[in-house]
Amino acid sequence: MPNILVTGSNGQVGSELQSLSPAYEYNFYFTDKELLDITNKEAVNEFVKANSINTIINAAAYTAVDKAEDDRENADKVNHLATKYLAEVAKENSIKLIHISTDYVFDGKNYRPYVEEDKTNPNGVYGATKLAGEQAMQEINPKNSIIIRTSWVYSSFGANFVKTMLRLGKERDSLGVIFDQVGTPTYARDLAKTILDILPNINTSKVAIYHYSNEGVLSWYDFAKEIMRMAKIECTINPIETKEYPTPATRPHYSLLNKAKIKNDFNITIPYWKDSLDKCLKILGERK
């Protein structure tokens, strides 16, 4: 039976893994930075040995995209160095490592959905530190380990776009939402379930990269419109351009991910984004 260490267990994906865990016959060890400092390799190694861990799911990340622009050191510690240490521990102890990465490793200038082999070119500190983590993991190359890049993550847990739109939609009569950034949302529960389902079948000699998001394509504007429609919130959503909403970090204009590889390799079906949004809103008690 797998003894699974989950890092970042209070984040969106980590929280969904906790929520789903009773349905799986795995032994889970859910940790956050207070319980286990993953930027300390010795602490990770001791934890792994003491609990006979044979699988690590790294759901920990420094995800404050704009804050990272002025906080490179801490972003690098969590997104790059911690991933490097986890990969070293995984290799030294012959255990699986599943690491979650991001569409921000790309510059967003593509014209077709990104495949795993496409050239990376991050726009900012967050993407650069996540890419450095990916590269460190590939270089160390623990067996039976994978990287899953995802995009636009939301959940009934934590802070995210869906919950922000629900709150603002109730407070205001109208909102301006960006229409010239295109991609697909990822319901963290779908990603967490996929990780737990494919875990026994991960068998690689080299670190494999996969892309995962829900199915479909839309802009943030489309996403906001559907949130309001499903939750029956009377709030007018107006389309605005990225340049009308400047942020410290540059967002990818196009971050659609091609999911063919993960679907083919593990024979999985990925839910359509509207179906997943519907499920999340029902859990939040917002679907009327």
C-alpha positions in Angstrom: 0.0 0.0 0.0 1.4 3.4 -0.9 2.5 5.6 1.9 2.0 9.1 0.4 3.5 12.3 1.5 1.4 15.3 0.4 3.2 18.7 0.6 1.2 21.9 0.5 -1.8 20.1 1.8 -3.7 23.3 2.8 -3.5 24.7 -0.8 -6.3 24.1 -3.3 -5.0 20.8 -4.8 -3.7 19.7 -1.4 -7.1 20.4 0.2 -8.9 18.5 -2.6 -6.5 15.5 -2.1 -7.4 15.5 1.6 -11.1 15.6 0.8 -10.8 12.7 -1.7 -8.4 10.6 0.4 -11.0 8.5 2.3 -12.1 6.9 -1.1 -8.5 5.5 -1.7 -6.7 2.7 0.1 -3.5 4.7 0.5 -1.8 5.9 3.7 -1.6 9.7 3.5 0.7 12.0 5.4 -0.6 15.5 4.8 1.9 18.3 5.6 2.2 22.0 5.3 5.2 24.3 5.9 4.6 24.2 9.7 4.6 20.4 9.8 7.4 19.9 7.3 9.8 22.5 5.8 10.4 21.2 2.3 13.2 23.8 1.8 15.2 21.7 4.3 16.4 18.6 2.6 17.4 16.8 5.8 14.0 17.4 7.3 12.4 15.9 4.2 14.7 12.9 4.2 14.1 12.2 7.9 10.3 12.4 7.4 10.4 10.1 4.4 12.5 7.5 6.3 10.5 7.7 9.6 7.2 7.2 7.8 8.3 4.7 5.1 7.1 7.1 2.4 7.1 5.6 -1.1 5.3 8.4 -3.0 5.5 12.2 -2.8 2.8 14.5 -4.2 4.3 18.0 -4.3 1.3 20.3 -4.2 3.3 23.1 -2.4 4.1 26.2 -4.4 4.7 29.9 -4.1 1.8 31.0 -6.2 1.5 34.8 -5.4 2.4 35.7 -9.0 2.6 39.5 -8.6 4.3 39.4 -5.2 6.9 37.0 -6.6 8.2 39.9 -8.8 9.7 41.5 -5.6 10.2 38.3 -3.6 12.4 36.2 -5.9 14.4 34.6 -3.1 11.3 33.1 -1.4 9.6 32.1 -4.6 12.8 30.4 -5.7 13.2 28.5 -2.4 9.7 27.0 -2.7 9.3 26.6 -6.4 12.8 25.6 -7.4 15.0 24.5 -4.5 12.3 22.6 -2.6 11.5 20.7 -5.8 15.2 20.0 -6.2 15.4 18.6 -2.7 12.3 16.5 -3.1 13.7 15.1 -6.3 17.0 14.2 -4.6 15.2 12.5 -1.7 12.9 10.6 -4.2 15.9 9.4 -6.1 18.0 8.4 -3.1 15.1 6.5 -1.6 13.7 5.1 -4.9 10.2 6.7 -4.5 7.7 8.2 -6.9 7.5 12.0 -7.1 4.5 13.8 -8.7 5.1 17.5 -9.0 2.6 20.1 -10.0 3.8 22.9 -12.3 2.1 25.6 -14.3 1.3 27.1 -17.7 3.4 30.1 -16.7 6.5 28.3 -17.9 5.3 29.4 -21.4 5.2 33.0 -22.7 1.6 32.7 -23.9 2.4 33.7 -27.5 1.4 30.4 -29.1 -1.3 30.0 -31.7 -2.3 26.4 -30.8 -2.6 24.4 -27.5 0.8 23.9 -25.9 2.2 20.4 -26.0 4.7 19.2 -23.4 7.7 19.5 -25.7 7.0 23.2 -26.7 9.7 25.7 -25.9 9.4 27.3 -22.5 9.9 31.0 -22.0 8.5 32.3 -18.8 7.5 36.0 -18.6 8.1 36.6 -14.8 9.6 35.4 -11.6 6.8 32.9 -10.7 7.1 31.1 -14.1 10.9 31.2 -14.0 11.1 29.7 -10.6 8.6 27.0 -11.5 10.6 26.2 -14.6 13.8 26.0 -12.6 12.1 23.4 -10.4 11.0 21.4 -13.4 14.5 21.5 -14.8 16.1 20.5 -11.5 13.7 17.5 -11.2 14.5 16.4 -14.8 18.2 16.7 -14.2 18.1 14.6 -11.0 15.7 12.2 -12.8 14.0 10.2 -10.0 12.5 7.0 -11.6 8.7 6.7 -11.9 8.2 10.4 -11.5 6.1 13.0 -13.4 5.5 16.7 -13.7 1.9 17.9 -14.3 1.5 21.4 -15.7 -1.9 23.0 -15.1 -3.7 26.3 -15.5 -6.3 28.6 -13.9 -6.8 26.5 -10.8 -9.9 27.0 -8.7 -11.6 25.1 -5.9 -14.2 25.3 -3.1 -11.1 25.7 -0.9 -8.8 28.7 -0.6 -8.8 32.0 -2.6 -9.3 31.9 -6.3 -11.0 33.6 -9.3 -14.4 31.8 -8.8 -14.7 32.8 -5.2 -13.5 36.3 -5.9 -16.1 36.7 -8.7 -18.9 35.4 -6.5 -18.0 37.9 -3.8 -17.6 40.9 -6.1 -20.7 40.0 -8.1 -22.8 40.3 -4.9 -21.1 43.6 -3.9 -21.2 45.4 -7.3 -23.6 46.1 -10.2 -20.9 45.6 -12.8 -17.3 44.3 -13.2 -14.7 44.6 -15.9 -13.0 41.3 -16.7 -10.2 40.6 -19.1 -11.3 39.1 -22.4 -7.9 38.9 -24.3 -6.3 36.2 -22.1 -7.4 32.7 -23.3 -7.0 29.3 -21.6 -9.0 26.7 -19.6 -9.8 26.6 -15.9 -8.8 23.6 -13.8 -11.1 22.4 -11.0 -8.5 21.3 -8.4 -10.8 18.4 -7.4 -10.5 17.0 -11.0 -6.8 17.3 -10.9 -6.5 15.7 -7.5 -8.7 12.8 -8.5 -6.6 12.3 -11.7 -3.4 12.2 -9.6 -4.8 9.6 -7.2 -6.2 7.5 -10.1 -3.1 7.4 -12.2 -0.6 7.0 -9.3 -0.4 3.2 -9.5 0.3 3.3 -13.2 3.1 5.7 -13.3 6.1 3.8 -14.6 8.8 5.9 -16.3 12.6 5.7 -16.6 12.8 9.4 -17.2 10.8 12.2 -15.6 7.7 12.6 -17.8 5.8 15.9 -18.3 2.0 16.0 -18.7 -0.5 18.8 -19.2 -3.8 18.9 -17.4 -6.7 21.3 -17.3 -10.4 20.9 -17.9 -11.7 20.6 -21.5 -12.8 23.6 -23.5 -11.4 27.1 -24.3 -12.5 30.5 -22.9 -11.4 33.9 -21.7 -11.5 35.2 -18.1 -14.5 37.3 -19.3 -16.4 34.1 -20.5 -15.5 32.4 -17.2 -16.9 35.3 -15.1 -20.1 35.5 -17.2 -20.7 31.8 -16.6 -20.1 32.0 -12.9 -22.7 34.8 -12.6 -25.2 32.9 -14.8 -24.9 29.7 -12.9 -25.1 31.4 -9.5 -27.9 33.7 -10.7 -26.1 36.8 -9.6 -27.3 40.1 -11.1 -24.0 41.6 -12.1 -23.0 43.0 -15.5 -19.7 41.7 -16.8 -17.9 44.0 -19.2 -15.0 42.9 -21.3 -11.7 44.8 -20.8 -8.2 44.5 -22.3 -5.2 43.4 -20.4 -3.7 46.8 -20.8 -6.6 48.3 -18.9 -5.8 46.2 -15.8 -2.0 46.4 -15.3 -0.3 44.0 -12.9 3.3 43.7 -11.7 3.7 40.2 -13.4 2.8 39.7 -17.1 0.1 37.0 -17.7 0.3 34.7 -20.6 -2.3 35.8 -23.3 -2.7 32.2 -24.5 -2.3 29.3 -22.1 -4.3 26.5 -23.6 -2.8 23.2 -22.8 -3.0 20.1 -25.0 -4.1 17.1 -22.8 -3.8 14.3 -25.4 -0.7 12.8 -23.8 -2.1 12.3 -20.3 -5.4 11.1 -21.7 -3.7 8.5 -23.9 -1.0 7.3 -21.5 -3.4 6.8 -18.6 -6.7 6.2 -20.4 -8.5 9.0 -18.6 -11.5 11.3 -19.4 -11.2 14.9 -18.5 -14.4 16.8 -17.6 -15.7 19.8 -19.5 -15.0 23.1 -17.7 -18.7 24.1 -17.3 -19.6 20.7 -15.8 -16.8 21.1 -13.2 -17.7 24.7 -12.4 -21.3 23.5 -11.8 -20.0 20.9 -9.3 -17.8 23.4 -7.5 -20.6 26.0 -7.2 -23.0 23.3 -5.8 -20.4 22.5 -3.1 -20.1 26.2 -2.3 -23.9 26.4 -2.1 -24.0 28.9 -4.9 -25.8 26.9 -7.6 -29.4 27.8 -7.6 
